[in-house]
Amino acid sequence: MGIFRFFGELLLIYLAYKIIFELIIPAATITKRAKQMMDDVNQQQQKYSQQQNTTTSNSSKKTNHEDEYIDYEEVK
């Protein structure tokens, strides 16, 4: 009976090794990479929105709407 117990324990150790090193660790690294990529995308979006806000605020300060007014003329 001792040999069956030995092979049973050996099988359990092998299965634990396979689960840890082929499932848990790769899943953790993929999750970490995905989170890092999402953070990078969020930072790029924030930069882009800040650039858009500064360009729209700068362009709105420069325009003078009174000069752009055209008198309405009725066409007969």
JONORFEN-V244352 format. One record per residue. N is the residue number from 0. PHI is phi in radians with two decimals (NA if undefined). NEAR is the number of other ideal C-beta (glycine too) atoms within 8 Angstrom. Layout:
# JONORFEN-V244352
n=[N | N]
phi=[PHI | PHI]
near=[NEAR | NEAR]
This chain:
# JONORFEN-V244352
n=[0 | 1 | 2 | 3 | 4 | 5 | 6 | 7 | 8 | 9 | 10 | 11 | 12 | 13 | 14 | 15 | 16 | 17 | 18 | 19 | 20 | 21 | 22 | 23 | 24 | 25 | 26 | 27 | 28 | 29 | 30 | 31 | 32 | 33 | 34 | 35 | 36 | 37 | 38 | 39 | 40 | 41 | 42 | 43 | 44 | 45 | 46 | 47 | 48 | 49 | 50 | 51 | 52 | 53 | 54 | 55 | 56 | 57 | 58 | 59 | 60 | 61 | 62 | 63 | 64 | 65 | 66 | 67 | 68 | 69 | 70 | 71 | 72 | 73 | 74 | 75]
phi=[NA | -1.16 | -1.25 | -1.17 | -1.13 | -1.06 | -1.18 | -1.14 | -1.17 | -1.09 | -1.14 | -1.13 | -1.13 | -1.11 | -1.11 | -1.11 | -1.07 | -1.10 | -1.14 | -1.20 | -1.54 | -1.99 | -2.21 | -1.25 | -1.15 | -1.09 | -1.12 | -1.17 | -1.21 | -1.12 | -1.10 | -1.13 | -1.12 | -1.10 | -1.12 | -1.13 | -1.16 | -1.14 | -1.10 | -1.10 | -1.13 | -1.11 | -1.14 | -1.14 | -1.13 | -1.14 | -1.07 | -1.10 | -1.17 | -1.16 | -1.13 | -1.14 | -1.13 | -1.26 | -1.24 | -1.22 | -1.22 | -1.21 | -1.25 | -1.26 | -1.27 | -1.44 | -1.39 | -2.11 | -1.31 | -1.19 | -1.28 | -1.57 | -1.27 | -2.02 | -1.14 | -1.47 | -2.18 | -1.40 | -1.69 | -1.88]
near=[4 | 5 | 6 | 7 | 8 | 8 | 8 | 8 | 8 | 8 | 8 | 8 | 8 | 8 | 8 | 8 | 8 | 9 | 9 | 9 | 8 | 7 | 9 | 8 | 9 | 8 | 8 | 8 | 8 | 8 | 8 | 8 | 8 | 8 | 8 | 8 | 8 | 8 | 8 | 8 | 8 | 8 | 8 | 8 | 8 | 8 | 8 | 8 | 8 | 8 | 8 | 8 | 8 | 8 | 8 | 8 | 8 | 8 | 8 | 7 | 6 | 5 | 7 | 5 | 6 | 5 | 5 | 7 | 6 | 4 | 4 | 4 | 4 | 4 | 3 | 2]
